[in-house]
Amino acid sequence: MILSRNALLAMTFFLLCGCSRPAPLTPGTFAMCIAANEADHLELIALAQETPGEIVLKDGEIVGEWLQVATNSLASQQIDETDDFIVREVNGGKEVLVVHSQFDLTEKYIRTATLSGGPDGDGLPQVEIKISAAGAQMAHELLSSNAPDYLNELFRNVAIVVRGQVFSLPILETEIGSRFIISTTSQEHAAYIVAILNGKVQQLPQ
C-alpha cells in the first residue's frame, strides 16, 4: 500500500506529538496507594532508579511514581526511622517511591473528613475519613492484594497522599471498611488534610 504525502505527514505528526506522557495518577486531592518495597517491587525499583523524573513507566503505562514527602510529617519521621521504604533526595527534600495499581483509593471515593475526637496511642492528632461503599471495596481489594506475610514478617505500607505529598506511611494490616483514621504530627497538618479533603482550598501552614 502506497501512502499519500498527506497521510505520511499525518502519521509523522502522530508519532511525534500523539504519544504524550500520561498524566500522574496520585498528585490530585487525595490518594492511598502502596509504598514500594524490596520484597515485592524489585523490577519497579530498578525502573525508578533509571528514571530522572517523577513518573515511572513500563511499556508506556504508569507503574510507579516518586512523590515528595511532606516536611515535618509523620512520613518524614517514618522514612528516617527505617530502611523499609525506597527513598531519594531531590533539591534538599525527600521523595518516596509508590506503586500505581487498579486498587488505588482516590478522592472520588471520599464522603467526608473530620478531625478525630482525640489523639492516637502515641498522642498524635488524627483525621477520620469516611468513604463510599465502592471505596470500601477498593480498600478491601488493596488490602487483599497486599496482606501481611506474618510467616516472613513482611508488612506492606500504604502512602497517604494529599496534593501530591506523602503525609503518612502506615502499615496496611486491618480491614478499612467505610471509615479509617490516619495520624498526623500536628493539629495544623490535621486541619490542612481535613480542609483539602472537604474541598476547601487552603495552603499548608509553614
N, C-alpha and C positions, 0 to 999 in steps of 0.2 A: 504494500500500500504506500502510495506517494502522498506525503502531506503537503498542503499548500503553504506558502510563505506565512500567511496569517496564522495558520494552525501551529506552525513551528514557533512563531513569536509568542503565541498564547501559551504554549507548553513551556517555553523558556521562562516566561513571566511567572507561571505557577510554581515551577521548580525553585525559582529564586525567592519568591515572596509568599507562596501559598503555604509553606510549611513553617508557619510562625511558631515560636516557642510556646508550649502550653502554659496556661496560667497556673500559678501555685494553688494548691488546694486548701492550705491551712491559714494564710495570713488574713482571713476575714475577721469577723467579730469574735468568733469562738471556735475552738476545735479541741477534740480529745482524741489523741492518736498514740500509737505505741512508740516508745523511745527505742532506738536501735540498740542491740546488744551483740556481743561477740559470739554467743551461743547460737543465735538464730539467723543473724544477718551478715555473715561474712562477705557474701557477694555484694550486697548493698554498700557495706563499709568500703570495700575495695573501689567500687564505682565512685563513692562520695569523696574518697581521698584523691581521686583524679579530677574532681570537679572544682574549678575555681569559683564558680558562682554558688547560689543557694540551692537551685533545683537539681535533683539527681534524676537522670533519665536512663531508661533501658528500652531500646528498640522504639524510641520516640514517645514512650509513656512515662509519666511521673511515678517514680517508685519511692522517692525519699526527698527530704528537704533539710537543709541546715537552717535552724531557727535561733534567733537571738534569745539569750537568757536574760530575763528582766533583772535589772540592778536591784540589789538588796532584797531579792525574792527568796522564797523557800527553795526554789530550783537552784539558785546560785549557791546556797548553802549545801544542798544535796550533792551537786557535782564536785564540790570541794572536799566532801567527806568520803567519797567512794570513787573507784575507777570503773564502776558498772556502766557508765554512760560513754558514748562516743562524742568527744568534745574537741573543738578547735578554737583558737584565739584569732579574732579578726578586729583590727582597728582598736585595740585596747579592751575589747569586750569578748565575751564567750558565746559560742554557738553550739547547740546540741543537735545531733542527727536524729530525725524522727522518720518513721515508716509511714508511707501512704497505703491505705487499704480501702476496700469497699465498705468496711465497717467503721470508718472514722465518724465520730459523732460531731456534728457541726451545729451552728446557731439555729438552723431551721427546725431543730427538734426541741429547742428550749421554750418553756412556757413562762417561767418567772425565775428571778434570782433575788434572794433576800439575805440580809445579814443574819447569821445564826444567833440564837439567844445567848450563847455562852462560848467560852473558849474550848479548844480540844484538850486532850490529856496532857499536852505539853504547854498549855496556857496560850496557844496561838489563836488569833481571830479566825472565824470560819464563815464560809459563804454556802448557803443551801441553794441548790439548783434543782428545779422541777422540770421534767422533760415529758414529752408526749409518749403515747403507747408505742408509736413507731420508733421513737428514740430509745425507749427501754429495750425494744427488741434489738436495735443496733448495738446497744451496750452489752446485751446478753451475748450476741454473736462475737463481739470484740473480746469479751472475757473467755468465751468458749474456745476461741482460736488462740488464745494466749494465756491459758490457765497455768497456775503454778505447777512446777515439776518438783514435788516435795522429795521424791527419791534422790534427785540430783541437786536439791537445794537451789533450784533455779526459779527466780521470781521476775516476772516482766513488769516494767514500769510504764505508766501512761503519762504522756505530756499534756498538761492543761495549758492551752494556748489562748491568749487573749490579745487581739490585734497584732498577731504575728510574733508575740513574745511569750516565752515559756515562763510561767509563774510557779508551777509546782510539778513534781515528778513522782507522784505516789505509786506504791506497789498496787498492781491490779490483782486483787485476791478475792474479793467478795462480790456477790451479785449486786448490781446497782439498782435495778428496778426503776420506779418512776421518779425517784429523787436521789440525789447524792450530795455529799458535803465535801468541800475542799478547804484546806487550811492555808492561811497566808501569814506573812511575817508582821504585818501591821494593820491597823484599822484603815489607814489610807489606801493600802493595796486592796483590802476587802471592799471598801466603798467604791473604789475605781472599777473593780470587776463587776460589782452589782450594777453600777451605773451603765457600763458598757453593755452588759447582757440584757438590760431592760430598755436599751435603745436611747439612753441619754448620753449625748456626746460630752465627753469630759476628758481633760488631759490628766495624766498621772502626776500627782504632786511630787515635786522634787525633794 
